[in-house]
Amino acid sequence: MAIALDIALAHLTSRKRQTLVSLTGVVLGVGFFLAVSSLMRGSEKDFLKRLVDNSPHITVYDEVRHPHAQPAAMQWPDAAVLVRNVKPQRETRGIRGWPVRLAFIEALPGVRAAPVLVGSAVLSFAGRLEGVTLSGVVPEKMKHVSTIEEKMVAGSLEALAANPNGIIVGQGLIDKFSLHLGSTLSVVADDGVSRPLRVVGIFRTGNASYDESQAFVLLKRAQSLLGRENRINRVIIQLADAYAAQTTAQTIEAGVDYKSVSWIEASEDILSLLLVRNIIMYSVVSAILLVASFGIYNTISTIVMEKTRDIAIMKSMGFHARDVRHIFLLEGLMVGVLGSCFGLLLGVGLMWVLEQIEIRPPGVVEIVHLPVWWGAEQYALAASFALLSCVSASYLPARRAGRVHPVDILRGAT
C-alpha cells in the first residue's frame, strides 16, 4: 500500500496544473454544495418552526371524524322506507365532559394541552363595529401551548387572569379603534349579549389579518358571552417532539372520541412541496460535483495514457492488475479527500458570510437574516458525495490501466 501511495502521489504531482484544476473543481463543488444545502435546509427548518411553533401540534375539535350511525338505520338496515331531511335535535355544541378528557390528554408523556372556546363576536367602540374571532382561554395553560405571550407588546396573559373583565387584542385592532392599554370597549355576542371589557394586553404577530381579527378573554367570560356554559370546542396541544404529532393524535382521538388533527395532517401539501424542493436543490448542487468529477476523469485518463509503458513495467515486475487499479483509485481518493477538506472550509466560510447578510423586505420593520443551518449531517453528506464522485470518476481509467498487457506494450516499444 505504501508503494501504491507513493506512485499515486508521484503521478498527481507530475501533472500539477491538471491536478490543481481537478482539485479546485472538487473544492468549489463541496463548498457550494454545503452553502446552498445549509441555506435551503435552514429556510426549511425556519419555515417549519414558524408553521409548527405558531400553531398547535394537535387540535382536538368538537366533532367526530366519522358520523355516528343513526339508531333507526342500525335497527332496520334493510328498511323499505328511507326518511330524508330529518332535522336533528338542537343542542349546545362543544366537547362534553371536557375536564375529564383534558386530564386524559395531559396524562400522556410529553404533552401540554389547553382548553379553548372559539366563537364569533363584534367589538364596539365609539360607534365603530368590527367582527372578531373571540377565544376563551385559561392563561396559565395557554402560555405553555402558544407563542402569544412572546408576541405581547403591552400587558400580559397574567393580567388577563387577574381581571375577569379583561380582553387581549391585536395591534391591528388597537390602531383601527385608536385604543390603548386600559381602554374599555363593548363585546357583542351572536345572541346580542353585550359586555364592556377592558384592554389588558396587546399583541403583535406580524400577521395583519390575525392581529386585526383575534381577541382573547377568560374561558369563563367566553362561555358566558357565547352561551356555552361548561363547554369548550377546542383543545390545543403542544408536544415535546413535534414530529410525533401524527401518532399522538391517533392515540388522543381513540381516547377522547373527538376528531384530533395533527399539524402534519393539516399541512400535507406544504410538506410535499418541501420534499420536492429538497430533491430539486440536491439535484442542482450535486451537478456541480458531477462536473468536477469529469475533471478528475480527464486527469487520471491522461496519466494512464502517458504512463502505459510504466504500467507495463510494473506488471512485468510482479504487480497484479488489482494493484494497478488500486494506484489509480488512490489518485481519485486523494483528490477527493483533499478537495473535501478544503471544500468544507470554503463552505463554512460561505455559510458564515450568508448568515451575516441582513435583509429588510419592503414594508417590514424588523431586519431579517438568512436562515443558515449548521447541522453536522450536511458536512458528512457533502464530503461523502465528493468522495463517491471522485472514486467513481477514477474507476474507468483504473480499470483500463489494469487491463494493460505488458508483453504487447514492451514489444511495441522495442
C-alpha positions as CSV (number, residue, x, y, z in Angstrom):
1,M,0.0,0.0,0.0
2,A,2.9,2.4,0.8
3,I,4.4,1.8,-2.7
4,A,1.0,2.3,-4.3
5,L,0.5,5.6,-2.4
6,D,4.0,6.8,-3.4
7,I,3.3,6.0,-7.1
8,A,-0.2,7.7,-7.0
9,L,1.3,10.8,-5.4
10,A,4.1,10.9,-8.0
11,H,1.6,10.7,-10.8
12,L,-0.5,13.6,-9.4
13,T,2.5,15.8,-8.8
14,S,3.9,15.2,-12.3
15,R,0.8,16.9,-13.7
16,K,0.4,19.8,-11.2
17,R,-1.7,22.0,-13.4
18,Q,-4.3,19.4,-14.3
19,T,-4.3,18.1,-10.7
20,L,-4.8,21.6,-9.3
21,V,-7.7,22.2,-11.7
22,S,-9.4,19.0,-10.7
23,L,-8.8,19.7,-7.0
24,T,-10.2,23.3,-7.4
25,G,-13.4,21.8,-9.0
26,V,-13.9,19.5,-6.1
27,V,-13.3,22.3,-3.6
28,L,-15.8,24.6,-5.3
29,G,-18.3,21.8,-5.6
30,V,-18.1,20.8,-1.9
31,G,-18.1,24.5,-0.8
32,F,-21.2,25.5,-2.9
33,F,-22.9,22.2,-2.1
34,L,-22.5,22.9,1.6
35,A,-23.5,26.6,1.3
36,V,-26.6,26.0,-0.8
37,S,-27.8,23.0,1.2
38,S,-27.3,24.8,4.5
39,L,-29.3,27.8,3.2
40,M,-32.1,25.6,1.9
41,R,-32.3,23.4,4.9
42,G,-32.1,26.5,7.1
43,S,-35.1,28.0,5.3
44,E,-37.0,24.8,5.6
45,K,-36.4,24.5,9.3
46,D,-37.2,28.1,9.8
47,F,-40.5,27.7,7.9
48,L,-41.4,24.6,9.8
49,K,-40.6,26.3,13.1
50,R,-42.9,29.2,12.2
51,L,-45.6,26.8,11.0
52,V,-45.3,24.4,13.9
53,D,-44.5,26.7,16.8
54,N,-47.1,29.4,15.9
55,S,-49.8,26.8,15.6
56,P,-50.8,23.8,17.8
57,H,-49.1,20.5,17.1
58,I,-52.5,18.8,17.6
59,T,-56.0,20.3,17.7
60,V,-59.0,18.4,19.1
61,Y,-62.3,19.7,17.7
62,D,-65.8,19.3,18.9
63,E,-66.7,17.0,16.1
64,V,-66.2,13.4,15.1
65,R,-64.2,12.2,12.1
66,H,-66.9,9.7,11.0
67,P,-70.6,10.5,11.8
68,H,-72.3,8.0,14.2
69,A,-74.9,5.7,12.5
70,Q,-78.5,6.6,13.3
71,P,-80.2,4.1,15.7
72,A,-83.0,3.5,13.1
73,A,-80.6,2.6,10.4
74,M,-78.8,0.3,12.8
75,Q,-82.0,-1.4,13.9
76,W,-83.5,-1.7,10.3
77,P,-80.7,-1.6,7.8
78,D,-82.8,-3.0,5.0
79,A,-86.0,-1.0,5.7
80,A,-88.3,-0.3,2.8
81,V,-88.8,3.3,3.7
82,L,-86.0,5.8,3.8
83,V,-86.7,9.1,5.5
84,R,-84.6,12.1,4.4
85,N,-84.0,15.7,5.6
86,V,-84.8,14.9,9.2
87,K,-83.8,17.9,11.2
88,P,-81.6,16.9,14.1
89,Q,-82.4,17.9,17.7
90,R,-80.8,21.3,18.5
91,E,-78.2,21.1,21.2
92,T,-75.3,23.2,22.5
93,R,-72.2,22.4,20.5
94,G,-69.0,21.7,22.4
95,I,-66.8,18.9,23.9
96,R,-68.8,17.2,26.6
97,G,-67.1,16.4,29.9
98,W,-64.0,18.3,28.7
99,P,-62.2,18.3,32.1
100,V,-62.0,14.5,32.1
101,R,-60.8,14.4,28.5
102,L,-58.3,17.2,29.2
103,A,-56.9,15.2,32.1
104,F,-56.5,12.1,29.8
105,I,-54.6,14.2,27.3
106,E,-52.3,15.8,29.8
107,A,-51.5,12.4,31.3
108,L,-49.8,11.4,28.0
109,P,-46.0,11.8,28.1
110,G,-44.6,15.0,26.6
111,V,-48.0,16.6,26.1
112,R,-49.1,20.1,27.1
113,A,-52.7,21.0,26.5
114,A,-55.1,24.0,26.9
115,P,-58.9,24.2,26.6
116,V,-60.2,26.9,24.3
117,L,-63.7,28.1,23.4
118,V,-63.7,29.8,20.0
119,G,-66.6,31.9,18.7
120,S,-67.6,35.0,16.8
121,A,-68.2,38.4,18.4
122,V,-68.4,42.0,17.5
123,L,-66.3,44.7,19.1
124,S,-67.8,48.1,19.5
125,F,-66.1,51.3,20.4
126,A,-67.1,54.9,19.7
127,G,-69.7,53.9,17.2
128,R,-67.3,51.6,15.2
129,L,-68.0,47.9,14.9
130,E,-65.5,45.2,14.0
131,G,-66.1,41.4,13.8
132,V,-63.5,39.3,15.5
133,T,-62.8,35.7,16.5
134,L,-63.1,35.5,20.3
135,S,-61.1,32.9,22.1
136,G,-61.8,32.0,25.7
137,V,-58.6,30.7,27.3
138,V,-57.1,29.7,30.6
139,P,-54.0,31.9,30.8
140,E,-51.9,29.5,32.9
141,K,-52.3,26.7,30.4
142,M,-52.4,28.9,27.3
143,K,-48.9,30.3,27.8
144,H,-47.4,26.7,27.7
145,V,-49.0,25.8,24.3
146,S,-48.9,29.1,22.4
147,T,-46.4,31.8,21.5
148,I,-48.9,34.6,22.2
149,E,-47.0,35.5,25.4
150,E,-43.9,36.2,23.3
151,K,-45.9,38.4,21.0
152,M,-47.2,40.7,23.7
153,V,-46.1,44.4,23.2
154,A,-48.1,45.6,26.2
155,G,-49.7,43.8,29.1
156,S,-49.6,40.0,29.6
157,L,-51.6,36.8,30.0
158,E,-51.3,37.1,33.8
159,A,-53.1,40.5,33.6
160,L,-56.0,38.7,31.9
161,A,-56.1,36.1,34.7
162,A,-56.2,38.9,37.3
163,N,-59.0,40.8,35.6
164,P,-62.2,38.7,34.7
165,N,-63.5,41.5,32.5
166,G,-60.2,41.9,30.6
167,I,-59.5,41.3,26.9
168,I,-56.4,41.0,24.9
169,V,-56.4,42.3,21.3
170,G,-54.0,42.7,18.4
171,Q,-52.1,45.8,17.4
172,G,-54.2,46.0,14.2
173,L,-57.4,46.4,16.2
174,I,-55.7,48.9,18.5
175,D,-54.8,51.0,15.5
176,K,-58.3,50.7,13.9
177,F,-60.1,51.8,17.1
178,S,-57.5,54.2,18.3
179,L,-57.3,52.3,21.6
180,H,-54.6,52.0,24.2
181,L,-53.9,49.8,27.2
182,G,-56.7,50.3,29.8
183,S,-59.4,51.3,27.2
184,T,-62.9,49.9,27.6
185,L,-64.8,48.5,24.7
186,S,-68.0,46.5,24.3
187,V,-68.1,42.9,23.1
188,V,-71.4,41.8,21.5
189,A,-72.1,38.1,21.0
190,D,-74.2,36.4,18.4
191,D,-77.3,36.4,20.6
192,G,-77.0,40.1,21.3
193,V,-75.4,39.8,24.7
194,S,-73.1,42.7,25.3
195,R,-70.5,43.3,28.0
196,P,-67.9,46.0,28.5
197,L,-64.3,44.7,28.7
198,R,-61.1,46.4,29.5
199,V,-58.0,46.1,27.3
200,V,-55.3,44.4,29.5
201,G,-53.0,43.2,26.7
202,I,-51.8,44.0,23.2
203,F,-50.0,41.5,20.9
204,R,-48.4,41.8,17.5
205,T,-47.6,38.7,15.5
206,G,-46.7,40.5,12.2
207,N,-49.7,38.8,10.5
208,A,-52.0,41.7,9.8
209,S,-55.2,39.6,9.3
210,Y,-54.6,37.8,12.6
211,D,-53.8,41.0,14.5
212,E,-57.0,42.6,13.3
213,S,-59.3,39.7,13.8
214,Q,-58.3,37.9,17.0
215,A,-59.1,38.6,20.6
216,F,-58.6,36.7,23.9
217,V,-60.7,36.6,27.0
218,L,-61.0,34.3,30.0
219,L,-62.6,31.0,29.3
220,K,-65.4,31.6,31.8
221,R,-66.2,35.0,30.2
222,A,-66.3,33.5,26.7
223,Q,-68.6,30.7,27.9
224,S,-71.0,33.3,29.4
225,L,-70.9,35.6,26.3
226,L,-71.3,32.8,23.8
227,G,-74.0,30.9,25.8
228,R,-71.9,27.7,26.2
229,E,-71.5,27.3,29.9
230,N,-69.2,24.4,30.9
231,R,-68.3,23.8,27.2
232,I,-65.2,24.2,25.0
233,N,-64.8,23.5,21.3
234,R,-61.0,23.2,21.1
235,V,-58.2,21.6,22.9
236,I,-54.8,22.8,21.6
237,I,-51.8,20.6,22.2
238,Q,-48.1,21.1,22.0
239,L,-45.7,18.1,22.1
240,A,-42.1,17.7,23.2
241,D,-41.5,16.1,19.8
242,A,-43.5,17.9,17.1
243,Y,-42.8,15.0,14.6
244,A,-44.7,12.6,16.8
245,A,-47.9,14.5,16.3
246,Q,-49.4,12.0,13.9
247,T,-49.3,9.0,16.2
248,T,-50.1,11.0,19.3
249,A,-53.2,12.5,17.5
250,Q,-54.4,9.0,16.8
251,T,-54.0,8.0,20.4
252,I,-55.8,11.1,21.6
253,E,-58.7,10.6,19.1
254,A,-59.2,7.0,20.2
255,G,-59.2,8.1,23.9
256,V,-61.5,11.1,23.8
257,D,-63.8,10.2,20.9
258,Y,-63.4,13.6,19.2
259,K,-61.6,14.5,16.0
260,S,-57.9,15.2,16.5
261,V,-55.9,16.7,13.7
262,S,-52.1,17.0,13.8
263,W,-50.2,19.7,12.0
264,I,-48.7,17.0,9.7
265,E,-52.2,16.0,8.6
266,A,-53.3,19.7,8.2
267,S,-50.1,20.6,6.2
268,E,-49.7,17.6,3.9
269,D,-49.5,19.8,0.8
270,I,-46.8,22.0,2.3
271,L,-44.7,19.1,3.4
272,S,-44.9,17.5,-0.1
273,L,-43.8,20.9,-1.5
274,L,-40.8,21.0,0.8
275,L,-39.8,17.4,-0.2
276,V,-39.9,18.3,-3.9
277,R,-37.9,21.5,-3.2
278,N,-35.2,19.5,-1.4
279,I,-35.0,17.0,-4.3
280,I,-34.5,19.9,-6.8
281,M,-32.0,21.5,-4.5
282,Y,-29.8,18.4,-4.1
283,S,-30.0,17.6,-7.8
284,V,-28.7,21.1,-8.7
285,V,-25.8,21.2,-6.2
286,S,-24.9,17.6,-6.9
287,A,-24.5,18.5,-10.6
288,I,-21.6,20.8,-9.5
289,L,-19.7,17.8,-8.1
290,L,-20.5,15.7,-11.1
291,V,-19.0,18.3,-13.4
292,A,-15.9,18.4,-11.1
293,S,-15.6,14.6,-11.4
294,F,-15.2,14.9,-15.2
295,G,-12.0,16.9,-14.5
296,I,-10.7,14.1,-12.3
297,Y,-11.6,11.5,-15.0
298,N,-9.8,13.6,-17.6
299,T,-6.7,13.9,-15.4
300,I,-6.4,10.2,-14.5
301,S,-7.2,9.1,-18.1
302,T,-4.3,11.3,-19.3
303,I,-2.0,9.8,-16.7
304,V,-3.0,6.3,-17.8
305,M,-2.2,7.1,-21.4
306,E,1.1,8.7,-20.6
307,K,2.2,6.0,-18.1
308,T,1.2,3.0,-20.2
309,R,4.9,1.9,-20.5
310,D,5.4,2.4,-16.8
311,I,2.3,0.3,-16.1
312,A,3.6,-2.4,-18.3
313,I,7.0,-2.4,-16.5
314,M,5.2,-2.6,-13.1
315,K,3.1,-5.6,-14.2
316,S,6.2,-7.3,-15.6
317,M,7.8,-6.8,-12.2
318,G,5.0,-8.7,-10.4
319,F,2.3,-6.1,-9.9
320,H,-1.2,-7.6,-10.3
321,A,-4.0,-5.9,-12.2
322,R,-5.8,-5.1,-8.9
323,D,-2.6,-3.4,-7.6
324,V,-2.5,-1.2,-10.7
325,R,-6.2,-0.4,-10.3
326,H,-5.6,0.5,-6.6
327,I,-2.9,3.0,-7.6
328,F,-5.3,5.0,-9.8
329,L,-8.2,4.6,-7.4
330,L,-5.9,6.1,-4.8
331,E,-5.3,9.1,-7.0
332,G,-9.0,9.8,-7.2
333,L,-9.4,9.2,-3.5
334,M,-6.6,11.6,-2.7
335,V,-8.1,14.3,-4.8
336,G,-11.5,13.6,-3.2
337,V,-10.1,13.8,0.4
338,L,-8.1,17.0,-0.2
339,G,-11.0,18.6,-2.1
340,S,-13.4,17.7,0.6
341,C,-11.2,19.1,3.4
342,F,-10.7,22.4,1.6
343,G,-14.2,22.4,0.3
344,L,-15.6,22.1,3.8
345,L,-13.6,25.0,4.9
346,L,-14.8,27.0,2.0
347,G,-18.4,26.0,2.7
348,V,-18.1,27.1,6.3
349,G,-16.8,30.5,5.2
350,L,-19.6,30.9,2.7
351,M,-22.2,29.9,5.4
352,W,-20.7,32.5,7.8
353,V,-21.0,35.2,5.1
354,L,-24.6,34.2,4.3
355,E,-25.5,34.4,7.9
356,Q,-24.2,37.9,8.2
357,I,-26.4,39.2,5.4
358,E,-29.3,41.4,6.5
359,I,-32.4,41.9,4.5
360,R,-35.2,44.4,5.1
361,P,-38.2,43.4,3.0
362,P,-40.4,46.3,1.8
363,G,-42.9,47.3,4.4
364,V,-41.3,45.2,7.2
365,V,-39.8,46.9,10.2
366,E,-37.7,44.1,11.5
367,I,-34.4,43.1,9.9
368,V,-34.3,39.6,8.5
369,H,-31.2,37.4,8.5
370,L,-30.8,34.5,6.0
371,P,-31.5,31.2,7.9
372,V,-28.4,29.0,7.8
373,W,-28.5,25.5,9.2
374,W,-25.2,24.3,10.8
375,G,-26.2,20.6,11.2
376,A,-23.4,18.0,11.1
377,E,-25.2,15.7,8.6
378,Q,-24.8,18.1,5.7
379,Y,-21.0,18.1,6.2
380,A,-21.0,14.3,6.0
381,L,-23.3,14.3,3.0
382,A,-21.1,16.8,1.1
383,A,-17.9,15.0,1.8
384,S,-19.4,11.6,1.1
385,F,-20.8,12.7,-2.2
386,A,-17.5,14.3,-3.2
387,L,-15.5,11.1,-2.3
388,L,-18.0,9.0,-4.2
389,S,-17.8,11.2,-7.3
390,C,-14.0,11.2,-7.3
391,V,-13.6,7.5,-6.8
392,S,-16.3,6.8,-9.4
393,A,-14.6,9.1,-11.9
394,S,-11.3,7.3,-11.4
395,Y,-12.7,3.8,-11.7
396,L,-12.8,3.6,-15.5
397,P,-9.2,4.9,-16.0
398,A,-8.1,2.5,-13.3
399,R,-9.9,-0.4,-14.9
400,R,-8.2,0.5,-18.3
401,A,-4.8,0.6,-16.6
402,G,-5.4,-2.8,-15.0
403,R,-6.1,-4.3,-18.4
404,V,-2.8,-3.2,-19.9
405,H,-0.8,-6.2,-21.4
406,P,2.9,-5.7,-20.6
407,V,4.1,-8.0,-23.4
408,D,2.3,-6.0,-26.1
409,I,3.4,-2.7,-24.8
410,L,7.0,-3.6,-24.2
411,R,7.3,-5.4,-27.6
412,G,5.9,-2.4,-29.3
413,A,8.4,-0.1,-27.5
414,T,11.4,-2.1,-28.8
